[in-house]
C-alpha cells in the first residue's frame, strides 16, 4: 500500500501555478503602458506627436515621436483610419503616421482561461483533502452505514462468572449458552436448537451488561457490544445498514456473541406513539428481525439483548426463533447482596472487623450498582479521613449517603426549627418502635441530609416479598408519626410532613384501588393505569367505575388516612415521656443509633460514643427543607 504523501509534490506544483496565474490576473497590468482615449490620439496626430500606430483587432498601440507608448481602443464597426478621420484628423497628418495591422492575440483571455482552469483544479484538490479528512482512519464520518459495535477479543477475558454474584439462577440459565459456544457439535449431533437470542430483563443496575460480558469471557469468544440508540440516525436507512454490517462482522468472527444494550430504543411497538410510526426506527427493527431469522444452525452467533422495559417491546422480537429465552434479573436477596459485597470488596483494604452479613442486612432493595457505589463512597470517605483501611463507620455512612444523600452539617437553622425537627423525627421513631409490624428503627437524626431536614431510618431484619394489610396500616401510622408529634406537643403543625402525607395517601389509595384491602369496597381493582409507549410514564387512568364509586373510593382513602393519623396521635400521647427523652438526646447528640434510641426510650443512660461517631453541632439561621422519612 502506497503512502499518501507520494502525490503531494504534484499537488503543490498545481497550487503554485494556480496562485501565479491568479496573481498575474490581478497585478499583471500594473507595469503596462498608459491607456489614452481614441480622441486624444486623434488630437496628437494633428499636432504631429505620433510616429506610428499598431492595430491588433480593436486594440491600438500608439508610438509617439519621443518613443513613448500608449494604449487605446477603437470602435469595432469601423477601421482605424475611418474613426480617426471622423474624430477630426486631417489626411495630411495621417500621411506622416505609419499604420500597421497585426493579427490580434487576446492575452487577457488566455490568462483568464488558464486561471479558471487552475482554480478549478485547485478546488478539486482541496475537496479531495477534505474528503480524506472526513473519512479518517475507518471512514467514520462518511461511512454512516458501518456498525459502531465495539469488539472485545477473547484472548484476555476481563469478566467471568466469578465476577457475577447474587443472580445464581440467571447465571445457570446462561451456562447452556456457554456450553454451546464451547462445543456446538454436541448439541448439533442431537438435533438440538440453541436459542438464537437471549433477552435479559431487570431493573437498572441488576447486572445485565455484566452478565453478558461474563458469558463471553467464559466461552472465550469475541464479544460485540453496541447500544440500541447507536443504530438510529437522522438519515433514513442508516440504522438498517448498520444492523447488516454488524451481523456480517459477527458471522465472520463466528462463534461470537452480539450484545445489544437498551434494545427498547429500537425494539418498541411498531406504529405506536404520539406521532404514529417512526420509519427509520421501524426499518432498523425490521432488519434486526430479518437478520435473526437468517441465522442457521451452523452460524454459532448468539444475540444477547438487555432492557428494563420488556413491556414495550414489539411482539415480533419475543416470538420463538428470535429472543425465545427470557431471563429475569431480580433485585438480590440478603444472601445475594452479601455475595455481591464480597465480589466488590476483593483487593480493597478493609478492617478485619467488617461484618459483610450486617452490610447486606443494612441494604435491602440495593442492586449490584448500588452496592458498588456504596463501597466506592466508603473508600472515598476513608481516604478523606486519612485512614489506611475502610472501616465499618465508613460503610454505614456510605449506605446512608446512597439512601438519603450526603449530610449537610453546614446548614444554618434556628433553635426553634431545630426543636421542631427533633420532635418530628422522634415522633416517627416512637410510632415505628411501638407498633408491632413496623420495621426496627436503625437511626434517628436531625442532621440535614439530601433534601431532608432530618430523617428516621428503619430497615427490615429480613427481606420481604409480600406486604400484609396490617403492616401497611402500621406503616401509614409510622409515616404520620412526625406530624402527630408536632400537633400533640406544639398544638401546631408545619410544612415538614409534605412528603409523609404524599407517601401515606398513595399507600392508602393503592390499598383501596389495587390490592382490594378495603372492607367497604371489597376485593376489586378500580381503574387501569394507561402508559404511553414512548413516554414511559403513567399519564392517565382509565376509569372503569362510576362517579358515585369514585366518591366512595375517596371517602375510603380518607378514612384509612384519618384512622392511621389517629393511631399515631394515640401512640404519641401514650408515650409522651419517652418522646421527650428521645428529643432531649437528639438535641444533644443530633444522631441516635439503634442502641441509643432504645436506651433513650427506656429511660436508660446512653452508651458512650466512639470518637468517629461524634458529630459537629449545627449552626444557626436558615430554615430547613421539609422533613422526610427514609426507609
C-alpha positions as CSV (number, residue, x, y, z in Angstrom):
1,X,0.0,0.0,0.0
2,X,1.5,3.4,-1.1
3,X,1.8,6.2,1.3
4,X,-0.5,9.1,0.8
5,X,2.4,11.5,0.8
6,X,3.8,10.4,-2.7
7,X,1.3,12.6,-4.6
8,X,2.0,15.7,-2.6
9,X,4.7,17.3,-4.8
10,X,2.4,17.3,-7.9
11,X,-0.4,18.8,-5.9
12,X,1.9,21.5,-4.6
13,X,3.0,22.4,-8.2
14,X,-0.6,22.8,-9.3
15,X,-1.3,25.0,-6.3
16,X,1.8,27.2,-7.0
17,X,0.9,27.6,-10.7
18,X,-2.7,28.5,-9.9
19,X,-1.5,31.0,-7.4
20,X,0.8,32.6,-10.1
21,X,-2.0,32.9,-12.6
22,X,-4.3,34.4,-10.0
23,X,-1.7,37.0,-9.0
24,X,-0.9,37.7,-12.7
25,X,-4.6,38.2,-13.4
26,X,-4.8,40.8,-10.6
27,X,-1.5,42.5,-10.8
28,X,-0.2,41.7,-14.3
29,X,-1.3,45.0,-15.9
30,X,0.3,47.2,-13.3
31,X,3.5,47.7,-15.3
32,X,2.0,48.2,-18.8
33,X,1.8,51.4,-20.9
34,X,-0.6,54.3,-20.2
35,X,-4.1,54.0,-21.7
36,X,-5.5,57.1,-23.5
37,X,-8.8,57.6,-25.3
38,X,-9.0,57.5,-29.1
39,X,-10.0,61.2,-29.2
40,X,-6.6,62.1,-27.6
41,X,-4.8,60.0,-30.2
42,X,-6.6,61.9,-33.0
43,X,-5.5,65.3,-31.5
44,X,-1.9,64.1,-31.0
45,X,-1.8,63.1,-34.7
46,X,-2.9,66.5,-35.8
47,X,-0.2,68.0,-33.5
48,X,2.4,65.8,-35.2
49,X,3.3,64.0,-32.0
50,X,2.5,60.4,-33.2
51,X,5.1,58.4,-35.1
52,X,3.3,55.1,-35.6
53,X,0.2,53.1,-34.8
54,X,-0.1,49.3,-34.4
55,X,-3.6,47.9,-34.6
56,X,-4.4,44.4,-33.3
57,X,-8.1,43.9,-33.5
58,X,-9.7,46.7,-31.6
59,X,-6.6,47.4,-29.5
60,X,-4.3,50.2,-30.6
61,X,-0.7,50.7,-29.6
62,X,0.5,54.3,-30.2
63,X,4.2,55.2,-30.5
64,X,5.0,58.9,-30.1
65,X,7.9,60.8,-31.6
66,X,9.6,60.8,-28.3
67,X,9.4,56.9,-28.3
68,X,6.8,56.9,-25.5
69,X,4.0,54.4,-26.0
70,X,0.3,54.4,-25.0
71,X,-2.6,52.1,-25.5
72,X,-6.1,52.8,-26.8
73,X,-9.1,51.2,-28.3
74,X,-11.2,51.9,-31.5
75,X,-14.8,51.1,-32.3
76,X,-15.2,47.6,-33.7
77,X,-17.6,48.7,-36.5
78,X,-15.0,50.9,-38.3
79,X,-11.4,50.9,-39.4
80,X,-8.8,53.0,-37.6
81,X,-8.5,55.4,-40.5
82,X,-12.2,55.9,-40.7
83,X,-12.5,56.5,-37.0
84,X,-9.6,59.0,-36.9
85,X,-11.0,61.0,-39.8
86,X,-14.3,61.1,-38.1
87,X,-12.7,62.5,-35.0
88,X,-11.2,65.4,-37.0
89,X,-7.8,64.0,-38.0
90,X,-6.7,65.5,-41.3
91,X,-5.5,63.4,-44.3
92,X,-2.2,65.3,-44.4
93,X,-1.5,64.5,-40.7
94,X,-2.3,60.8,-41.3
95,X,0.2,60.5,-44.1
96,X,3.0,61.3,-41.6
97,X,1.9,58.3,-39.4
98,X,2.9,54.7,-40.0
99,X,-0.1,52.4,-39.5
100,X,0.4,48.7,-39.2
101,X,-2.3,46.0,-38.9
102,X,-1.3,42.9,-36.7
103,X,-3.1,39.7,-36.1
104,X,-4.9,40.1,-32.6
105,X,-3.7,38.0,-29.7
106,X,-6.1,38.3,-26.6
107,X,-3.7,37.5,-23.8
108,X,-6.2,38.5,-21.2
109,X,-8.5,35.8,-22.5
110,X,-5.7,33.3,-22.4
111,X,-4.6,34.2,-18.9
112,X,-8.2,34.2,-17.8
113,X,-8.9,30.7,-19.2
114,X,-5.7,29.4,-17.6
115,X,-6.5,30.9,-14.3
116,X,-10.0,29.5,-14.4
117,X,-8.8,26.0,-15.2
118,X,-6.2,26.0,-12.5
119,X,-8.6,27.5,-10.0
120,X,-11.0,24.6,-10.7
121,X,-8.1,22.1,-10.3
122,X,-7.1,23.7,-7.0
123,X,-10.7,23.4,-5.7
124,X,-10.7,19.8,-6.8
125,X,-7.5,19.1,-4.8
126,X,-8.9,20.9,-1.8
127,X,-12.1,18.9,-2.0
128,X,-10.0,15.7,-2.2
129,X,-8.2,16.6,1.0
130,X,-11.4,17.5,2.8
131,X,-12.9,14.1,1.8
132,X,-9.9,12.3,3.1
133,X,-10.0,14.3,6.3
134,X,-13.7,13.4,6.8
135,X,-13.1,9.8,6.1
136,X,-10.4,9.4,8.8
137,X,-8.9,6.1,9.7
138,X,-12.0,3.9,9.3
139,X,-14.2,6.3,7.2
140,X,-16.1,7.1,10.3
141,X,-17.6,10.4,9.2
142,X,-18.9,9.4,5.8
143,X,-19.4,5.7,6.4
144,X,-22.8,6.2,8.1
145,X,-23.8,2.7,7.3
146,X,-21.0,1.0,9.2
147,X,-21.7,-0.6,12.5
148,X,-20.3,1.1,15.6
149,X,-20.1,-2.0,17.7
150,X,-17.1,-2.5,19.8
151,X,-15.4,-5.9,19.7
152,X,-13.7,-7.3,22.7
153,X,-11.3,-10.1,22.0
154,X,-11.4,-13.4,23.8
155,X,-7.7,-13.6,24.4
156,X,-8.0,-11.7,27.7
157,X,-11.4,-12.1,29.3
158,X,-12.0,-9.3,31.8
159,X,-15.2,-10.7,33.2
160,X,-16.1,-14.3,34.1
161,X,-18.9,-15.9,36.2
162,X,-16.7,-15.5,39.3
163,X,-17.3,-11.7,39.0
164,X,-21.1,-12.1,38.9
165,X,-22.9,-12.7,42.2
166,X,-26.4,-12.5,43.5
167,X,-28.1,-13.9,40.4
168,X,-27.3,-17.6,40.6
169,X,-30.5,-18.7,38.7
170,X,-29.8,-16.3,35.8
171,X,-26.2,-17.4,35.7
172,X,-27.3,-21.1,35.5
173,X,-29.6,-20.3,32.6
174,X,-26.7,-18.8,30.6
175,X,-24.4,-21.7,31.3
176,X,-26.1,-23.6,28.5
177,X,-25.1,-20.8,26.1
178,X,-21.5,-21.0,27.2
179,X,-21.5,-24.8,26.6
180,X,-23.0,-24.4,23.2
181,X,-20.3,-21.8,22.2
182,X,-17.6,-24.1,23.5
183,X,-18.8,-27.3,22.0
184,X,-21.6,-26.7,19.5
185,X,-21.3,-30.1,17.8
186,X,-22.6,-31.8,21.0
187,X,-25.9,-30.0,20.5
188,X,-26.0,-30.3,16.7
189,X,-25.5,-34.1,16.8
190,X,-28.6,-34.4,18.9
191,X,-30.6,-32.1,16.7
192,X,-31.0,-29.5,19.4
193,X,-31.5,-25.9,18.6
194,X,-29.8,-23.5,20.8
195,X,-31.7,-20.2,21.4
196,X,-30.8,-17.6,18.8
197,X,-31.5,-14.8,21.2
198,X,-31.4,-14.2,24.9
199,X,-33.3,-11.3,26.5
200,X,-32.0,-10.1,29.8
201,X,-34.7,-8.2,31.7
202,X,-34.3,-6.4,35.0
203,X,-34.2,-3.1,36.8
204,X,-31.3,-0.8,36.1
205,X,-28.1,-1.8,37.9
206,X,-29.0,-5.5,38.4
207,X,-26.1,-6.7,36.3
208,X,-27.4,-7.3,32.8
209,X,-24.4,-6.0,30.9
210,X,-22.0,-7.6,33.4
211,X,-23.7,-11.0,32.9
212,X,-23.5,-10.7,29.1
213,X,-19.7,-9.9,29.3
214,X,-19.3,-12.9,31.7
215,X,-20.9,-15.2,29.1
216,X,-18.4,-14.0,26.5
217,X,-15.5,-14.3,29.0
218,X,-16.5,-17.9,30.0
219,X,-17.0,-19.0,26.4
220,X,-13.8,-17.4,25.2
221,X,-15.3,-15.9,22.0
222,X,-15.4,-12.4,20.5
223,X,-17.9,-10.1,22.1
224,X,-19.6,-7.3,20.0
225,X,-21.2,-4.7,22.2
226,X,-23.5,-1.9,20.9
227,X,-26.3,0.2,22.3
228,X,-29.7,0.3,20.7
229,X,-29.6,4.1,20.3
230,X,-26.4,3.8,18.1
231,X,-28.4,2.2,15.3
232,X,-30.7,5.2,14.8
233,X,-29.7,8.3,12.9
234,X,-31.5,11.2,11.3
235,X,-30.8,9.7,7.8
236,X,-33.3,7.1,6.7
237,X,-31.8,3.6,6.1
238,X,-28.7,4.2,8.2
239,X,-29.9,2.0,11.1
240,X,-30.8,-0.9,8.8
241,X,-27.4,-0.7,7.1
242,X,-25.6,-0.7,10.5
243,X,-27.5,-3.8,11.5
244,X,-26.5,-5.6,8.3
245,X,-22.9,-4.6,8.8
246,X,-23.0,-5.7,12.5
247,X,-24.3,-9.2,11.7
248,X,-21.9,-9.5,8.8
249,X,-19.0,-8.9,11.2
250,X,-20.5,-11.4,13.7
251,X,-20.7,-14.1,11.0
252,X,-17.1,-13.6,10.0
253,X,-16.0,-13.9,13.7
254,X,-18.3,-16.9,14.4
255,X,-18.7,-18.3,17.1
256,X,-19.3,-15.0,18.9
257,X,-21.8,-13.0,21.0
258,X,-23.6,-9.9,19.9
259,X,-24.8,-7.8,22.8
260,X,-27.4,-5.1,22.2
261,X,-27.8,-2.9,25.3
262,X,-31.1,-1.0,25.8
263,X,-32.8,-2.7,22.9
264,X,-36.0,-0.9,23.7
265,X,-34.6,2.1,21.9
266,X,-35.2,0.4,18.6
267,X,-37.4,-2.5,19.6
268,X,-40.6,-0.7,20.7
269,X,-44.0,-1.4,19.3
270,X,-44.3,-0.6,15.6
271,X,-46.8,2.0,14.7
272,X,-47.1,3.2,18.3
273,X,-46.5,6.6,19.9
274,X,-47.9,10.1,19.8
275,X,-46.7,10.7,16.2
276,X,-47.6,7.4,14.7
277,X,-44.9,5.3,13.1
278,X,-41.2,6.1,13.0
279,X,-39.9,4.9,9.7
280,X,-36.2,4.9,10.5
281,X,-36.6,3.1,13.8
282,X,-39.1,0.6,12.3
283,X,-36.8,-0.2,9.4
284,X,-34.0,-0.8,11.9
285,X,-36.2,-3.2,13.9
286,X,-37.3,-5.0,10.7
287,X,-33.7,-5.5,9.7
288,X,-32.9,-7.0,13.1
289,X,-35.8,-9.4,12.8
290,X,-34.6,-10.4,9.3
291,X,-31.0,-10.9,10.4
292,X,-32.0,-13.1,13.3
293,X,-34.2,-15.2,11.1
294,X,-31.2,-15.7,8.8
295,X,-29.1,-17.5,11.4
296,X,-28.7,-21.2,10.6
297,X,-27.8,-24.0,13.0
298,X,-24.2,-23.7,11.9
299,X,-23.9,-19.9,12.4
300,X,-22.9,-20.0,16.1
301,X,-23.8,-16.4,16.7
302,X,-25.8,-15.7,19.9
303,X,-27.6,-12.4,20.3
304,X,-28.0,-11.2,23.9
305,X,-30.1,-8.1,24.5
306,X,-30.8,-6.2,27.7
307,X,-33.7,-4.0,28.6
308,X,-35.5,-2.7,31.7
309,X,-38.8,-2.2,29.8
310,X,-39.8,-5.6,28.3
311,X,-43.4,-4.5,28.4
312,X,-42.9,-2.1,25.4
313,X,-41.0,-4.4,23.1
314,X,-42.6,-5.5,19.8
315,X,-44.1,-9.0,20.0
316,X,-42.2,-10.0,16.9
317,X,-39.0,-9.8,18.9
318,X,-40.2,-12.1,21.6
319,X,-41.6,-14.9,19.4
320,X,-39.8,-18.3,19.3
321,X,-36.9,-18.2,17.0
322,X,-35.7,-14.8,18.0
323,X,-35.5,-13.8,21.6
324,X,-37.1,-17.0,22.7
325,X,-35.2,-17.2,26.0
326,X,-36.0,-14.5,28.5
327,X,-34.1,-14.3,31.8
328,X,-35.2,-12.1,34.6
329,X,-32.6,-10.4,36.8
330,X,-34.4,-9.5,40.0
331,X,-33.2,-7.5,43.0
332,X,-30.8,-9.7,45.0
333,X,-31.9,-11.1,48.4
334,X,-29.8,-10.8,51.5
335,X,-27.5,-13.7,50.5
336,X,-27.1,-12.3,47.0
337,X,-26.2,-8.9,48.4
338,X,-23.6,-10.5,50.7
339,X,-22.1,-12.3,47.7
340,X,-22.0,-9.0,45.7
341,X,-20.3,-7.2,48.6
342,X,-17.6,-9.9,48.7
343,X,-17.0,-9.7,45.0
344,X,-16.6,-5.9,45.0
345,X,-14.5,-6.0,48.2
346,X,-11.8,-8.1,46.6
347,X,-8.4,-6.4,46.7
348,X,-9.6,-3.5,48.8
349,X,-8.0,-2.7,52.2
350,X,-10.8,-3.2,54.8
351,X,-10.7,-3.6,58.5
352,X,-10.7,-7.1,59.9
353,X,-13.9,-6.4,62.0
354,X,-16.0,-5.7,58.9
355,X,-19.2,-7.7,59.1
356,X,-20.3,-8.3,55.5
357,X,-23.6,-10.0,56.6
358,X,-24.5,-6.9,58.5
359,X,-23.8,-4.7,55.5
360,X,-26.1,-7.0,53.4
361,X,-28.8,-6.7,56.1
362,X,-28.5,-2.9,56.1
363,X,-29.0,-2.6,52.3
364,X,-32.5,-4.0,51.4
365,X,-33.5,-3.1,47.9
366,X,-30.0,-2.4,46.8
367,X,-28.9,-3.8,43.4
368,X,-25.4,-4.5,42.3
369,X,-24.7,-1.0,41.0
370,X,-25.9,0.4,44.4
371,X,-23.6,-1.9,46.3
372,X,-20.6,-1.0,44.1
373,X,-21.4,2.7,44.6
374,X,-21.6,2.2,48.3
375,X,-18.2,0.6,48.5
376,X,-16.7,3.4,46.4
377,X,-18.3,6.0,48.7
378,X,-16.9,4.2,51.7
379,X,-13.4,4.2,50.2
380,X,-13.6,7.9,49.4
381,X,-14.7,8.7,53.0
382,X,-11.8,6.6,54.4
383,X,-9.3,8.5,52.1
384,X,-10.9,11.8,53.2
385,X,-10.4,10.9,56.8
386,X,-6.8,9.9,56.3
387,X,-7.3,6.2,57.0
388,X,-5.3,3.3,55.5
389,X,-8.3,0.9,55.7
390,X,-12.0,1.1,55.2
391,X,-13.9,0.7,58.5
392,X,-17.4,-0.1,59.4
393,X,-18.1,3.6,60.2
394,X,-17.3,4.5,56.6
395,X,-19.6,1.7,55.2
396,X,-22.5,2.8,57.4
397,X,-22.1,6.4,56.4
398,X,-21.8,5.4,52.7
399,X,-25.1,3.4,53.0
400,X,-26.9,6.5,54.3
401,X,-25.3,8.7,51.6
402,X,-26.6,6.3,48.9
403,X,-30.1,6.2,50.5
404,X,-30.7,9.8,51.6
405,X,-27.8,11.8,50.3
406,X,-24.8,13.4,52.0
407,X,-25.0,15.2,55.3
408,X,-25.3,18.9,55.3
409,X,-24.0,20.0,58.7
410,X,-23.3,23.5,57.5
411,X,-27.0,24.2,57.1
412,X,-28.0,27.0,59.5
413,X,-31.3,26.7,61.3
414,X,-32.9,28.4,64.3
415,X,-33.2,26.8,67.7
416,X,-37.0,26.7,67.3
417,X,-36.9,24.9,64.0
418,X,-34.3,22.5,65.3
419,X,-36.7,21.6,68.1
420,X,-39.5,21.0,65.6
421,X,-37.3,18.8,63.5
422,X,-36.3,16.8,66.7
423,X,-39.9,16.3,67.7
424,X,-40.9,15.4,64.1
425,X,-38.2,12.7,63.8
426,X,-38.7,11.4,67.3
427,X,-42.4,11.0,66.6
428,X,-41.6,8.8,63.6
429,X,-39.2,6.7,65.7
430,X,-41.6,6.3,68.6
431,X,-44.5,5.1,66.4
432,X,-42.3,2.7,64.5
433,X,-40.9,1.3,67.7
434,X,-44.3,0.8,69.4
435,X,-46.3,-0.6,66.5
436,X,-45.5,-4.3,66.2
437,X,-45.5,-4.6,62.4
438,X,-43.2,-1.7,61.6
439,X,-39.5,-2.3,60.8
440,X,-37.0,-1.7,63.6
441,X,-35.5,1.8,64.0
442,X,-31.9,1.8,62.9
443,X,-31.1,5.5,63.1
444,X,-32.7,8.8,64.0
445,X,-31.0,12.1,63.0
446,X,-31.8,15.8,62.9
447,X,-28.8,16.5,60.7
448,X,-30.0,17.6,57.2
449,X,-29.2,15.0,54.6
450,X,-30.0,15.4,50.9
451,X,-33.3,17.2,50.6
452,X,-34.5,16.2,54.1
453,X,-34.2,18.4,57.2
454,X,-33.9,15.2,59.2
455,X,-34.6,11.5,58.8
456,X,-35.6,8.3,60.5
457,X,-34.1,5.1,59.1
458,X,-36.0,1.9,59.5
459,X,-34.7,-1.4,58.0
460,X,-36.3,-4.9,58.0
461,X,-34.5,-7.7,59.7
462,X,-35.0,-9.9,56.6
463,X,-36.2,-9.5,53.1
464,X,-40.0,-9.4,52.4
465,X,-41.7,-10.0,49.1
466,X,-45.3,-9.7,50.3
467,X,-46.8,-7.0,52.4
468,X,-49.8,-7.7,54.6
469,X,-52.6,-5.3,55.3
470,X,-51.7,-4.9,58.9
471,X,-48.2,-3.9,58.1
472,X,-49.4,-1.4,55.6
473,X,-51.7,0.2,58.2
474,X,-48.8,0.3,60.7
475,X,-46.5,1.9,58.1
476,X,-49.1,4.5,57.4
477,X,-49.3,5.4,61.1
478,X,-45.5,5.5,61.2
479,X,-45.4,7.8,58.2
480,X,-47.8,10.2,60.0
481,X,-45.9,10.0,63.4
482,X,-43.9,13.1,62.8
483,X,-47.0,15.3,62.1
484,X,-48.8,13.7,65.0
485,X,-45.9,14.6,67.4
486,X,-45.9,18.2,66.2
487,X,-49.6,18.6,66.8
488,X,-49.6,16.9,70.2
489,X,-46.5,18.7,71.5
490,X,-46.9,22.1,69.9
491,X,-50.6,22.2,69.2
492,X,-49.4,23.3,65.8
493,X,-48.3,21.7,62.5
494,X,-45.7,22.7,59.9
495,X,-44.9,22.0,56.3
496,X,-42.4,19.3,57.3
497,X,-44.9,16.5,56.7
498,X,-45.5,17.2,53.0
499,X,-43.6,14.1,51.8
500,X,-45.1,12.0,54.5
501,X,-48.6,12.9,53.5
502,X,-47.9,12.2,49.9
503,X,-46.5,8.8,50.6
504,X,-49.3,7.8,53.0
505,X,-52.0,9.0,50.7
506,X,-50.6,6.9,47.8
507,X,-50.4,3.9,50.1
508,X,-54.0,4.3,51.2
509,X,-55.2,4.7,47.6
510,X,-53.3,1.6,46.4
511,X,-54.8,-0.4,49.3
512,X,-58.3,0.5,48.1
513,X,-57.9,0.5,44.3
514,X,-55.1,-2.0,43.6
515,X,-54.8,-4.5,46.5
516,X,-58.5,-4.9,47.4
517,X,-57.8,-4.3,51.1
518,X,-60.9,-2.2,51.8
519,X,-63.7,-3.9,53.7
520,X,-66.2,-1.4,52.4
521,X,-65.4,-1.7,48.7
522,X,-64.4,-5.4,48.6
523,X,-61.6,-7.3,46.7
524,X,-61.8,-5.4,43.4
525,X,-59.4,-3.4,41.3
526,X,-60.6,0.1,40.4
527,X,-59.1,1.9,37.4
528,X,-56.5,0.9,34.9
529,X,-53.2,2.8,34.5
530,X,-52.6,3.9,31.0
531,X,-49.0,4.1,29.8
532,X,-47.7,5.7,26.7
533,X,-45.2,3.5,24.9
534,X,-42.8,6.4,24.0
535,X,-43.3,8.4,27.2
536,X,-42.9,5.5,29.5
537,X,-44.9,7.1,32.3
538,X,-48.4,6.7,33.7
539,X,-50.1,9.7,32.2
540,X,-53.7,8.9,32.7
541,X,-56.0,6.4,34.4
542,X,-58.8,4.7,32.6
543,X,-61.8,4.9,34.9
544,X,-63.9,1.8,34.7
545,X,-66.1,2.9,37.6
546,X,-68.9,5.4,38.1
547,X,-68.7,8.9,39.6
548,X,-70.5,7.6,42.7
549,X,-67.9,4.8,43.1
550,X,-65.2,7.5,42.8
551,X,-66.7,9.3,45.7
552,X,-66.8,6.1,47.7
553,X,-63.1,5.5,46.9
554,X,-62.1,9.0,48.0
555,X,-64.1,8.5,51.2
556,X,-62.4,5.2,52.0
557,X,-59.0,6.6,51.3
558,X,-59.7,9.5,53.6
559,X,-61.0,7.1,56.3
560,X,-57.8,5.0,56.2
561,X,-55.6,8.0,56.4
562,X,-57.6,9.5,59.3
563,X,-57.5,6.2,61.2
564,X,-53.8,6.0,60.7
565,X,-53.3,9.5,61.9
566,X,-55.5,8.8,65.0
567,X,-53.4,5.8,65.8
568,X,-50.2,7.8,65.5
569,X,-51.5,10.5,67.9
570,X,-52.6,7.9,70.4
571,X,-49.1,6.4,70.4
572,X,-47.6,9.8,70.9
573,X,-49.9,10.7,73.8
574,X,-49.3,7.3,75.5
575,X,-45.6,7.6,75.2
576,X,-45.1,11.3,75.7
577,X,-42.4,10.9,78.3
578,X,-40.5,8.6,76.1
579,X,-40.8,11.1,73.3
580,X,-39.4,13.9,75.4
581,X,-36.4,11.8,76.4
582,X,-35.6,10.9,72.8
583,X,-36.0,14.6,71.8
584,X,-33.6,15.7,74.6
585,X,-30.9,13.2,73.5
586,X,-31.5,14.2,69.8
587,X,-30.9,17.8,70.6
588,X,-27.7,16.9,72.5
589,X,-26.2,14.3,70.1
590,X,-28.1,15.1,66.8
591,X,-27.9,11.4,65.7
592,X,-29.1,8.3,67.6
593,X,-28.2,4.8,66.7
594,X,-30.4,1.8,67.4
595,X,-28.8,1.2,70.9
596,X,-29.0,5.0,71.7
597,X,-32.7,5.2,70.7
598,X,-33.7,2.1,72.7
599,X,-31.8,3.4,75.8
600,X,-33.5,6.8,75.5
601,X,-36.9,5.2,75.0
602,X,-36.5,3.0,78.1
603,X,-35.0,5.8,80.2
604,X,-31.5,4.3,80.5
605,X,-28.3,6.3,80.1
606,X,-27.0,6.3,76.6
607,X,-23.9,4.2,75.8
608,X,-20.6,6.1,75.3
609,X,-20.0,7.1,71.7
610,X,-16.9,6.2,69.7
611,X,-14.6,9.0,68.7
612,X,-15.5,8.8,65.0
613,X,-19.3,8.9,65.7
614,X,-19.1,12.3,67.4
615,X,-20.6,14.9,65.1
616,X,-20.3,18.6,64.8
617,X,-23.1,20.8,66.0
618,X,-25.2,22.6,63.5
619,X,-25.1,26.4,63.1
620,X,-28.0,28.7,63.3
621,X,-30.0,30.7,60.8
622,X,-31.8,29.3,57.8
623,X,-35.0,27.3,57.7
624,X,-34.8,23.6,56.9
625,X,-36.3,21.8,53.9
626,X,-39.4,19.6,54.5
627,X,-38.6,16.6,56.6
628,X,-38.6,13.2,55.0
629,X,-38.8,9.7,56.3
630,X,-36.2,7.5,54.7
631,X,-37.0,3.8,54.8
